[in-house]
Amino acid sequence: MKKMALIYNPVSGHALFKEKLDTLIELFQRHDIILSSYRTRGNGQDQLSQFLCEIAPAGILAAGGDGTVHAVVNALQDAKIDIPLGILGSGTSNDFATHLGIGGDWESYVERIAADESRRVDLGVLEGQGRYFVNVLSAGVLTGIAHEVKSVYKNSLGRIAYYLKGIGELPRLHSFPVHITADGEHYEEEIFLFVIANSPVVAGMKQIGSDIAIDDGMLDLLAVKKTGLPQFMSVAADLFAGKPVSERDNILHIRARTFELTADVPLFSDVDGECGPRLPLCVRTVPLALSVYC
């Protein structure tokens, strides 16, 4: 029998995954695959890396939101383990799984996993930090909302809790100067926020930019330039409607392999929905670094 690791977050989303655990185990046993489960406890990925090294699975499953996927990917990279990753999106935010087209049809997905159907995708890494991201790094207004919304509201209201919190932040909208070096080219702008995206699905918005790919060896930076509130709200409206904004006049869009970012004000980043380090940052693409069941 093949052995796979299952890493699950017991409180993500509506905290309902654990009620589906027996069903998932049975689905895999149909294909002669045994799951070795690890329940996350929010105490870092050191023990997770050790767990993976000790059980030596043929593949790994992450059940939770984007933060759980982030922790699993970093554990794999830290342990230098190259095995396929399956994503069972059960969190409030499941952006990377959404882009890959991995939905709620677990039976079909387990069949694809059993058949070893996978593809390789890029990762981003924060140089000098040793921290990888799967989907997005961001900073500026509205980007830290996930950390400010209490779990009880996320579990009861889902993504609406983020939007309600974002509306409350609008009166405090302010810009900041940012200095960007992308593959040697220099940019200076006054912006409200920026994202460095690996996929076009960010914060539940289905298509933030055109031609953003997870396997092209590049990352895409999109920054909202300083503008009036009506123009800012127009950008937000397009994003919520699933319209790409990368070609709009008040959007700076840069596609590159490496980015260096500094700001003239204290600014902390957000990495795959988790608290990230303070700027300055150096971000690099790691081409085709991860295998994903899809």
N, C-alpha and C positions, 0 to 999 in steps of 0.2 A: 504494500500500500504506500501511496505517496503521502508525505506529511507536509502540511502547510501551517503557517502561523496566522492566527487571527488576533489582531490588536483592536480592541474596541473601547470606546469612551462611553461609560455607563450613563452619563448625564447629558450628552449632546442632543440637540434637537428637542424632542418631546420626551426624551429619556425612555423611549419605547423599544430600543434595539434589543435589550436583554430579554424582552418578551418574545422576540423572534429567533432567539439564539438556537433553540432546539430544532426549529424548522430548517435553519441554515446548516446545522450539523448533519441533519438527515439528507439534505440535498447533496452535500459533498460525499457522504458515505455511499450514495447511489453510484458515484463515480470512483469508488475505492480511494477516497482522499480523507485522511484524518486531520482534524483541526486541533492545533495546540493553542489554547486561548491565553491571552494576556490582557488583563483589565488595567487600563491606564489610571494613574493616581495623581497626575499633575506634579510629579517630582523629578521632571527632567527625563532625558532619553538615555542616560548612562546605563540604567538597569535594563532598558529595552534593548540596547545594543548587546549587552551581555546575554540576555535571554535569546536573542537571535543567533548569537555565536554558539551557544550551548546546544540548541535544538537542531541547528543546521537544516532549516526547512527548504523545500524546493520552490516555494513561493510564499508570498505574504499578502494578507488582506488587512486593509484599514477601514474600520467601521466607525464613522463619526463625521464631523464636518471638516472644513479645510484645515483647521488647527491640528486635528488628529493626523491627517495626511502629511502635514508639515513635519510633525514629530517623527512619524515613521520614516519619511524620506531622509531626514537628518540622521536618524539612527542607522539606516542602511549605509549612508555615505561615511559616517564616522567609523563603522565597523568594516568598511570596504567590502560590503556584501552586494553582489550584483545578481539579484533574483527578481523575477517579475512581481509587480505590485498590483493588486486588485483593490478597487475602491467601492465600498458599500456606503454611499452617501446617506447619512442619517443625522446630519447636523442642521443647524439653522441656515448655514451657508455651505453649499456644495458646488462651488463654481467650477473647479477643475473637472469633476465628474460630469457636470452638465455639458461642458465643452466636448468631452470625449463621447458623449451620448450614452453614458452609463446611467440607466434609470432604475426604476423600481422593480423590473422584471428579473428577480433574482434567479429563477429557474433557468432562463435563457443565458444569463450571465455566467452562472456556474458551469453550464455546458461549454461555453467558450473558454472558460478558465481550464476546465478539464482537457480541452483540446489544445491547450497551450497557445491560444490566439493572443498575440501581444504585438506591441509596436514600441519603438524607442522614441523618447521625447527629450527635449532639452531641459536643463535646470538653470537657475540663476544662483550665483554664489556671492556673498559679501566677502570680498578679499580682506584678509587679516582678521576676520571674525570666525571663519570656518563654519558659516551658517548658510544653508541652502534654502532656496524657495522654489516652489513648484509653479505658482501661479502669478503672484504679484507682490511688489514692494511699493509702498506709497508713503507720502508725508504731506502735511498741510491740513487745511480746514476739512472737517468731516471725516478724515481718514482714520481717526482713532475711536470712532463711535462704538465699534464692537466691544471695546474694553469698558465703556461707560454704561452699557446697557446691562442691567442685572439679569442673571440667569433665569429668574422666575418669570421675567417679562419676555425673554427670548423664547422660553419653552411654551408660554401661553399664547403669545402673539406672533411668534415666528419673525419673518423678515420685516413685518410691519413695525415692529419695535425699533428697528434701525431707522426706518424712514421717519417715524415720529420724533426720534431723538435728533435726526438731521434737521428737521424743520425748526426745532428749538434752537439749533446752533446758528441759523441764518443771520439773526441780528448781530452776531459777533464776527461776521465775515470780514476777514482782513487779508491783505496780500503781504508778500515778503520777497526780497531779492534772492535769486538763486543763481549760482554759477555752475555751468554744466560743461564737462569735456566729454565728448562722445567720439570714440575712435580718433582722437587727436583734434577734432573740431571743437571750437569754443563757442559757447552761447551764454548770454546774460539776459535774464528776463525778470520782470516783476510778476509773480504768479500767486494764485490762491492755493493750488495743490498740484502734485504730480503723481503719476503712477508709472512704474516700470513693469510692463506686463509680458508674460510668456504666452498667455492665451487671451482671446478677445472677450472672455466672460469674466467680469469683475464686479463684485458686490451685487450679484444678481442681475446685472445689466448684460444683455445677451451679446452685444456686438459693439464694443467701445470704439473699435477702429477697423479699417479695411486691411485685409491681407496680413493679419497677425497670425503667425503659425507657431506651433509648439515644437517643430522639428526642422527649423530653417537655420539654426545656429545663431540666431539673432534675438535681441529683446527690443521691445517697443516702449519708448518713453512718450507719454502724453501729459502735457501740463496745461492747465487752464490759466490763461494770461489774465492780468488785472483788467477788469472791466466793470461795468455797472451791474447792479443786481438784476435788472431785467434780462441782460445778455447772459448772465450766469444761470438764471432760471431757465432760459431758453436751451442752453446746453444740457441742463439736467433733464428737461422735458424730453429732448431727443433721446438721451440715454435710457430713460425709463421706458420709452416707446420702442426700444431696440434698434434705434438708428445710429450708425457710426458717426462719430464727431471728429475723427482724426483730420479731416480736410477743412474744418471750419477755420475762419480767420483768427478767432481768439483761442485757438488750440495750437500749441507747439508740439509737433510730432517728429520724433527722431528715432530711426531704426539703426541699431549699432550692436557691436559685440561687447564693448566695454563702456561704462559710464563712471565718471567721477563727479560727485555732487557736493557742493558746499553752500551754506546759507549764512546770511548776515545776522540771523536771529537764532536762538536756541530752538532746535527742531528735532523731534524724535520721529522715527520711522515706524511703519507697521508692516510686518512681514507675514504674508498668508493669513492675515487676520490676527496675528499675535504681536505683542509688543516687540519692537525692534530697537536697534541701537540709534544713538544720536548722530546726526550729520556732523562732520563730513563722512561720506561713504564712497567706496569704490565697488562697483558691481560688474560682474563678468558673466557671460554666458558659458555654460558647460555643455557643449553640443552632445545630444543623444546619450546623456548620462544615465537615464533611467528607463527601464523596461516596464510597460504598463499593460495589464490585461485589458482588452477592449473588444 
